[in-house]
Every structure is written in C-alpha cells, then in structure tokens.
C-alpha cells in the first residue's frame, strides 16, 4: 500500500479487476467493521451482488523501537472476505453501533505522512513518522467508554454474551483482551493476539477466518481504533 493512489485501486490492479469501483475505507483498527456495514448497505440497496472487503496491514514498517510497548505488539497480516446478499430470513447484520471519543485523539497516532507535517522534516524528527501509542491512556479510556457503548448496542451486553455464540474482537493488547474477557468470558472469544499480535485493521477478519461459525449462529464483531473509535456489529450467519 501507499498514500497515492488509493489502496483499493492498487489491489484491484493486482487482482486484474476491471470495470468496477475499488476504494478504501480508513477508520484505523475498526476499518473492517465500517467496510462490512457499508458493504451491507450497498448490497441492501441492490447496487452490487457481491463485495470483496480486503484488510491488509504492515504496521511493523512504522514502529518506534524506543517504545517497546507498541514495538512488541504490532504485527503484519492480510485478510479478505466476500460479502453477498442474505439467502435466508434473519441472516446478516442485526445490530450495529459506531462512536468516536475524541478525548483519545492523540493516544495512538502517526503524525507524519499527511498534510500536517512536511516530509522534509522526517530525517530530523523520525519519531513523527513512526507509530506513537500511549497504551495506559487508551486502556483507561476504554474502561470508562466501552460498557455504555455496549449497552447502547444491546442492553446487558457489557456483562454477558447471552444470545451471542461467538465474540470476535479486535486484538488490542493483553490488557485489552483481559478487559473484554471480563465482559463475556474467554469461552466465546477468538483470541489471536499471542500468535500474530495486534494486526490493526486485519485483526478482526483474521480472527473471523479462524472462527468456526455454523449457519444460524450469531457473532459479535467488536473493537476500538485510534481516534478513539468504537465499533460493533452483531451478525447472524
């Protein structure tokens, strides 16, 4: 991937896809959830029959190794999902919620590579062009924000996974996984963190790939992202 052209165009070119619209959705770690919901809306409107959602990350290329907290956490991965129209009643997204808490806007960031800083400044200030994470601040924010966010999605969801067969979370960190386990228990959670680390936007589709979901079962896809974004989908298979 690169800043320009759009990543969607690059992937479509590599796949030999022509005559279709290929574009990117950027919501940091919950980009897959946003793309999933946008694809569902496009399918429901009858504007497409099938949609390919690709999440690819190479976060290891932008790490600051003077920050071991993040340097030992971030991994690389790619995953893809093909979404289509429901083929039976009740199938698809049953509940969804997205929210941004701007108080965490500086707690996980790469300040460079946009219009904020000149690329000429990179040699003198390489840390501005590397990932900068304040993990404790992120965790404190999530502890206060996640429960009411989950309750708004479905009452009781912050204390129980009743009615949910699988929980597929963004693999934030060990502390983040432990916090989520307090909500739902580990039995229903798919956890890949110890094997591949936090693979940013690829973490949820990668965990989804490793989850055996039967027709008729329900999964909670949930996560947080830099911003701080909160997102969740309840999907019936």
VOGU-3710 file (C-alpha; in Angstrom, 3 decimals, decimal comma):
1> xxxxxxxxxx> 0,000/0,000/0,000  0,957/3,628/-0,486  -0,589/7,046/0,137  -1,492/7,672/-3,514  -3,094/6,109/-5,492  -5,849/4,747/-3,323  -5,238/1,276/-1,911  -8,439/-0,024/-3,462  -7,138/0,795/-6,925  -3,805/-0,895/-6,188
11> xxxxxxxxxx> -5,470/-4,114/-5,006  -7,896/-4,148/-7,946  -4,966/-3,764/-10,325  -3,105/-6,680/-8,778  -6,243/-8,848/-8,929  -6,986/-7,887/-12,521  -10,397/-6,452/-11,610  -11,640/-4,039/-14,261  -14,843/-2,119/-14,799  -15,611/-1,979/-11,046
21> xxxxxxxxxx> -15,208/0,661/-8,340  -12,438/-0,124/-5,841  -11,883/2,260/-2,918  -10,538/2,455/0,621  -12,275/2,942/3,952  -9,991/4,207/6,703  -11,111/4,005/10,323  -7,840/2,641/11,728  -8,304/-0,632/13,639  -12,060/-0,899/13,020
31> xxxxxxxxxx> -11,862/-0,222/9,274  -13,112/-3,754/8,577  -16,240/-3,185/10,664  -17,009/0,085/8,875  -16,398/-1,552/5,499  -18,613/-4,510/6,468  -21,504/-2,195/7,321  -21,020/-0,040/4,206  -20,954/-3,164/2,054  -24,175/-4,376/3,676
41> xxxxxxxxxx> -25,859/-1,061/2,846  -24,702/-1,263/-0,778  -25,959/-4,848/-1,060  -29,295/-3,948/0,520  -29,702/-1,101/-1,977  -29,237/-3,550/-4,822  -26,147/-1,757/-6,141  -23,964/-4,879/-6,052  -24,323/-8,650/-5,877  -21,005/-9,405/-4,148
51> xxxxxxxxxx> -18,415/-7,180/-2,472  -14,795/-8,029/-1,692  -13,505/-6,463/1,528  -9,722/-6,606/1,961  -7,813/-5,616/5,090  -4,031/-5,514/4,788  -1,528/-4,135/7,284  2,262/-3,891/7,505  2,464/-1,946/10,754  5,923/-3,323/11,572
61> xxxxxxxxxx> 7,391/-0,930/8,995  6,423/2,126/11,035  7,321/1,115/14,584  9,354/3,155/17,039  11,612/0,622/18,745  12,268/3,031/21,598  8,634/2,296/22,576  8,700/-1,452/23,348  5,038/-1,376/24,420  3,931/-0,930/20,817
71> xxxxxxxxxx> 7,022/-2,309/19,059  6,432/-5,733/20,662  2,671/-5,604/19,998  2,047/-4,729/16,346  2,077/-7,461/13,706  1,530/-7,738/9,955  -1,383/-9,552/8,310  -3,856/-9,523/5,450  -7,354/-10,990/5,229  -10,219/-10,834/2,759
81> xxxxxxxxxx> -13,954/-11,519/2,982  -16,535/-11,775/0,211  -19,937/-10,443/1,254  -23,177/-11,172/-0,585  -26,909/-10,822/-0,153  -28,661/-12,839/2,555  -30,043/-16,147/1,313  -32,459/-16,706/4,191  -34,582/-14,687/6,615  -32,744/-13,165/9,582
91> xxxxxxxxxx> -29,292/-13,534/8,071  -26,938/-10,558/8,156  -26,342/-7,596/10,479  -28,956/-7,455/13,229  -27,421/-4,666/15,348  -24,642/-2,139/14,836  -23,122/0,819/16,623  -20,216/3,203/15,995  -18,913/6,012/18,200  -15,875/8,306/18,385
101> xxxxxxxxxx> -14,453/9,607/21,657  -12,199/12,462/20,572  -10,552/12,641/24,006  -8,220/9,867/22,819  -7,258/11,538/19,546  -3,541/11,783/20,463  -3,213/8,479/22,322  -2,321/6,433/19,234  -1,059/8,248/16,159  1,422/8,700/13,351
111> xxxxxxxxxx> 1,771/12,432/12,961  3,579/12,371/9,626  2,698/11,231/6,091  -0,305/13,561/5,886  -0,646/17,292/5,348  0,161/18,120/8,986  3,956/17,758/8,676  6,370/18,197/5,803  8,114/15,006/4,718  11,329/17,075/4,678
121> xxxxxxxxxx> 11,135/17,004/8,487  11,456/13,202/8,624  15,276/12,996/8,910  15,346/15,398/11,865  12,207/14,046/13,544  11,753/10,372/12,579  9,544/9,783/15,636  6,831/11,894/13,978  6,733/9,359/11,145  6,541/6,322/13,440
131> xxxxxxxxxx> 3,691/4,878/15,482  3,278/6,589/18,866  0,988/4,848/21,388  0,020/5,721/24,951  -1,363/2,325/25,948  -2,345/3,144/29,527  -4,371/6,177/28,409  -6,122/4,064/25,770  -6,979/1,387/28,325  -8,323/3,929/30,832
141> xxxxxxxxxx> -10,481/5,471/28,129  -11,846/2,089/27,074  -12,649/1,058/30,646  -14,923/4,077/31,007  -16,367/4,152/27,493  -16,785/0,524/26,447  -19,544/-0,541/28,911  -22,056/2,216/27,982  -21,179/1,738/24,303  -22,026/-1,965/24,547
151> xxxxxxxxxx> -25,220/-1,278/26,493  -26,359/1,096/23,746  -25,784/-1,664/21,204  -27,732/-4,268/23,195  -28,812/-3,998/26,851  -26,868/-6,424/29,035  -24,005/-6,836/26,548  -21,441/-5,273/28,897  -21,911/-8,064/31,440  -22,970/-11,083/29,403
161> xxxxxxxxxx> -22,707/-12,651/25,951  -26,147/-14,234/26,252  -27,597/-14,707/22,775  -24,122/-14,425/21,199  -22,398/-17,602/20,024  -19,008/-16,077/19,128  -17,149/-12,917/20,106  -14,592/-11,792/17,511  -12,740/-8,792/18,934  -10,011/-6,530/17,652
171> xxxxxxxxxx> -6,830/-7,840/19,273  -5,847/-4,645/21,082  -3,386/-5,862/23,720  -3,130/-8,387/26,548  -4,774/-5,901/28,916  -7,476/-5,171/26,344  -8,253/-8,862/25,892  -8,464/-9,316/29,658  -10,900/-6,410/29,889  -13,118/-7,947/27,200
181> xxxxxxxxxx> -12,927/-11,347/28,894  -14,452/-9,742/31,982  -17,452/-8,765/29,862  -18,038/-12,090/28,119  -15,612/-14,758/29,353  -12,935/-16,333/27,173  -15,015/-19,318/26,110  -16,776/-17,479/23,275  -13,872/-15,220/22,295  -11,500/-15,836/19,401
191> xxxxxxxxxx> -8,062/-14,616/20,523  -5,131/-14,496/18,097  -3,021/-11,891/19,910  -0,383/-14,303/21,257  0,211/-15,750/17,793  0,174/-12,735/15,479  -0,025/-9,657/17,711  -2,225/-6,659/17,026  -2,574/-6,619/13,242  -4,575/-3,389/13,207
201> xxxxxxxxxx> -7,459/-3,443/10,676  -6,649/-7,039/9,695  -7,104/-8,395/13,217  -10,902/-8,835/13,144  -11,142/-10,523/9,710  -8,143/-12,716/10,604  -9,862/-13,812/13,831  -13,075/-14,309/11,850  -11,197/-16,632/9,487  -10,105/-18,712/12,484
211> xxxxxxxxxx> -13,609/-18,974/13,948  -15,894/-21,868/13,027  -19,360/-20,362/12,693  -22,334/-22,538/11,801  -25,380/-21,342/9,851  -27,852/-19,707/12,223  -25,241/-18,767/14,820  -24,639/-15,168/15,901  -21,284/-13,403/16,193  -20,293/-10,126/17,827
221> xxxxxxxxxx> -17,567/-8,344/15,853  -16,231/-5,576/18,069  -13,248/-3,305/18,512  -11,634/0,046/19,110  -9,321/2,115/16,933  -7,162/5,209/17,087  -9,303/8,286/17,364  -10,627/6,807/19,648  -13,197/4,870/17,568  -15,555/2,234/18,958
231> xxxxxxx> -17,412/-0,107/16,646  -19,502/-3,279/16,851  -21,664/-5,458/14,632  -23,905/-8,342/15,661  -24,164/-10,640/12,650  -26,297/-13,716/12,170  -24,840/-16,348/9,853
//
